[in-house]
Amino acid sequence: MTESQTSFRLADLAPQDGYKLATGLIVPRPIGWIGTVSADGVDNVAPYSFFNVMSGDPVHVIFSPGGSARRDTLDNVREVPEFTVNIVTAETVEAMNATAASLPADEDEFEHAGITKLPSTEIGPCRVAEATATMECRVIDIIHIGREGAGNHLVIGEAVMIHAADRVLDGTRVLQEELRAIGRHAGSWYSNATDLFSLDRPA
């Protein structure tokens, strides 16, 4: 029997209400903890849950920085088209949250959150030393999505290096129970990716 439902025509809703519905339903979302650097050499790191991996050969990731308060990352990848993706886990979730603060463009989020900068191997932006794993990426494209004067930007990057703690690796397979990744829900809600189960894919 079909449950009672309420239907929403998104064109009739305020943008914030559509956002709340979508981000409350599409959960848990992986978090891209994105490290960038400005043309003036100011380091920045900020979390984005509009983030995912989009291809495997070569590996491409996407994230979407949006809103006027979060423009430092977008400005930086336009000036220096490179970024790091630091994987958010149970060990770093509090530091990740600290870097979500809206700070002036000339203030360093690494210092604000008390996390350690680790030089990247192939690109300029720093890694988070405390992160269990990090991808180094070069920007392939930046695309505006949404209405003129609104919406977000989609940043597409090609991963050129992946660094991962030995304890979460079995060769190139990542041990999910060891990774302890964090997922983003709505509002202030997050989840631990530790309640795991396995399903065999049909032939």
C-alpha positions as CSV (number, residue, x, y, z in Angstrom):
1,M,0.0,0.0,0.0
2,T,1.3,3.4,-1.0
3,E,2.1,5.8,1.9
4,S,0.5,9.2,2.2
5,Q,2.7,11.7,0.4
6,T,3.0,15.4,0.0
7,S,4.2,16.6,-3.5
8,F,6.2,19.7,-4.1
9,R,6.5,21.6,-7.4
10,L,10.0,23.0,-7.1
11,A,9.2,26.1,-9.2
12,D,6.6,27.1,-6.6
13,L,9.0,26.8,-3.7
14,A,11.5,29.3,-2.3
15,P,15.0,28.1,-3.3
16,Q,15.9,27.5,0.4
17,D,12.9,25.1,0.7
18,G,14.0,23.1,-2.4
19,Y,17.5,23.0,-1.0
20,K,16.2,21.6,2.4
21,L,14.2,18.9,0.7
22,A,16.9,17.8,-1.6
23,T,19.7,17.8,1.0
24,G,17.5,16.1,3.5
25,L,16.7,13.2,1.1
26,I,20.0,12.7,-0.7
27,V,21.9,11.3,2.3
28,P,24.4,10.5,3.5
29,R,26.6,12.6,1.2
30,P,30.4,12.2,1.1
31,I,32.3,15.2,2.2
32,G,35.1,16.7,0.1
33,W,37.4,18.6,2.4
34,I,38.9,20.8,-0.3
35,G,42.3,22.4,0.1
36,T,43.2,25.3,-2.2
37,V,45.7,28.1,-2.4
38,S,45.2,31.7,-3.6
39,A,47.5,33.4,-6.1
40,D,48.9,35.3,-3.1
41,G,49.8,32.1,-1.4
42,V,47.1,32.0,1.3
43,D,46.1,28.5,2.1
44,N,42.4,27.5,2.4
45,V,40.6,24.3,3.4
46,A,36.8,24.0,3.5
47,P,34.2,21.1,3.4
48,Y,31.7,20.5,0.7
49,S,29.0,17.8,0.6
50,F,28.1,18.5,-3.0
51,F,31.0,16.2,-3.9
52,N,31.6,12.9,-5.5
53,V,33.8,10.7,-7.7
54,M,32.6,10.7,-11.3
55,S,34.9,8.5,-13.4
56,G,37.5,5.9,-12.9
57,D,39.8,6.0,-15.9
58,P,41.2,8.5,-15.3
59,V,39.8,9.3,-11.9
60,H,37.8,12.5,-11.9
61,V,36.1,14.1,-8.9
62,I,33.6,17.0,-8.7
63,F,32.5,19.4,-6.0
64,S,30.3,22.5,-6.0
65,P,31.2,25.5,-3.9
66,G,28.2,27.8,-3.6
67,G,27.1,30.9,-1.8
68,S,28.8,34.3,-1.4
69,A,30.3,33.2,2.0
70,R,32.1,30.3,0.4
71,R,33.7,31.9,-2.6
72,D,37.3,31.7,-1.4
73,T,37.6,28.1,-2.7
74,L,36.0,29.0,-6.1
75,D,38.3,32.1,-6.4
76,N,41.3,30.0,-5.5
77,V,40.7,27.2,-8.1
78,R,40.2,29.9,-10.7
79,E,43.5,31.5,-9.8
80,V,45.5,28.3,-9.1
81,P,43.6,25.4,-10.8
82,E,44.5,22.7,-8.4
83,F,43.0,21.3,-5.2
84,T,43.3,18.5,-2.6
85,V,40.5,16.3,-1.5
86,N,41.0,15.3,2.1
87,I,38.8,12.5,3.2
88,V,36.7,13.3,6.4
89,T,36.8,10.5,9.0
90,A,35.8,10.1,12.6
91,E,39.3,11.3,13.6
92,T,39.0,14.6,11.7
93,V,35.3,15.5,11.8
94,E,35.7,18.2,14.5
95,A,38.5,19.9,12.6
96,M,36.5,19.7,9.4
97,N,33.6,21.4,11.1
98,A,35.9,24.2,12.4
99,T,37.0,24.9,8.8
100,A,33.3,25.5,7.8
101,A,33.5,28.9,9.5
102,S,33.2,31.9,7.3
103,L,36.6,33.6,7.6
104,P,38.1,36.5,5.7
105,A,39.9,35.5,2.5
106,D,43.3,36.4,3.9
107,E,42.8,34.1,7.0
108,D,44.2,30.6,6.9
109,E,41.7,27.8,7.8
110,F,44.5,25.4,8.6
111,E,45.7,27.7,11.4
112,H,42.1,28.5,12.5
113,A,41.3,24.8,12.9
114,G,44.7,23.8,14.4
115,I,45.4,21.3,11.7
116,T,48.8,20.6,10.1
117,K,49.8,21.5,6.5
118,L,51.5,18.7,4.5
119,P,53.1,19.6,1.1
120,S,51.5,17.9,-1.9
121,T,53.6,15.9,-4.3
122,E,52.4,17.1,-7.7
123,I,50.4,20.3,-7.0
124,G,50.6,23.5,-5.0
125,P,47.7,23.3,-2.5
126,C,48.5,21.6,0.8
127,R,47.1,18.4,2.2
128,V,45.7,18.0,5.7
129,A,48.4,16.0,7.5
130,E,45.8,14.5,9.9
131,A,43.6,13.2,7.1
132,T,43.6,9.4,6.6
133,A,43.6,9.9,2.8
134,T,44.0,12.7,0.3
135,M,43.7,13.1,-3.4
136,E,45.7,15.7,-5.4
137,C,43.7,17.1,-8.3
138,R,44.1,19.4,-11.2
139,V,41.1,21.4,-12.4
140,I,39.7,20.3,-15.7
141,D,36.7,22.6,-16.0
142,I,34.5,24.9,-13.9
143,I,30.9,25.1,-15.0
144,H,28.1,27.4,-13.8
145,I,24.9,25.5,-13.0
146,G,21.5,27.1,-12.2
147,R,19.9,30.4,-12.9
148,E,21.8,33.5,-14.0
149,G,23.0,35.3,-10.9
150,A,22.2,32.3,-8.8
151,G,23.0,28.6,-8.6
152,N,26.4,27.1,-8.0
153,H,29.6,26.2,-9.8
154,L,30.7,22.7,-10.6
155,V,34.4,22.2,-10.3
156,I,35.7,19.1,-12.1
157,G,39.2,17.8,-11.3
158,E,41.4,15.0,-12.4
159,A,43.1,13.1,-9.6
160,V,46.9,12.8,-10.1
161,M,48.0,11.4,-6.8
162,I,46.2,9.5,-4.0
163,H,47.7,9.2,-0.5
164,A,46.2,6.7,2.0
165,A,47.2,5.4,5.4
166,D,48.6,1.9,5.3
167,R,46.2,0.8,8.0
168,V,43.2,1.3,5.6
169,L,44.7,-0.5,2.6
170,D,44.7,-4.0,1.3
171,G,46.8,-3.4,-1.9
172,T,44.6,-0.8,-3.7
173,R,41.4,-1.9,-1.9
174,V,40.3,0.4,0.9
175,L,39.1,-1.4,4.1
176,Q,35.9,0.4,4.8
177,E,35.7,-0.7,8.4
178,E,39.1,0.9,9.0
179,L,38.4,4.1,7.0
180,R,35.6,5.2,9.3
181,A,34.3,7.8,6.8
182,I,31.8,10.5,7.8
183,G,28.6,11.3,5.8
184,R,26.7,14.6,5.7
185,H,23.0,14.7,6.3
186,A,20.8,17.8,6.7
187,G,21.3,20.7,9.1
188,S,23.8,19.7,11.8
189,W,23.4,16.0,11.2
190,Y,26.2,13.6,10.2
191,S,26.7,9.8,10.2
192,N,29.5,7.3,10.7
193,A,29.9,4.9,7.8
194,T,30.5,2.0,10.2
195,D,27.2,0.2,10.1
196,L,28.3,-1.9,7.1
197,F,26.7,-4.7,5.2
198,S,27.5,-6.5,2.0
199,L,25.3,-7.4,-1.0
200,D,26.6,-9.5,-4.0
201,R,25.8,-7.9,-7.3
202,P,23.6,-10.0,-9.6
203,A,25.2,-11.7,-12.6
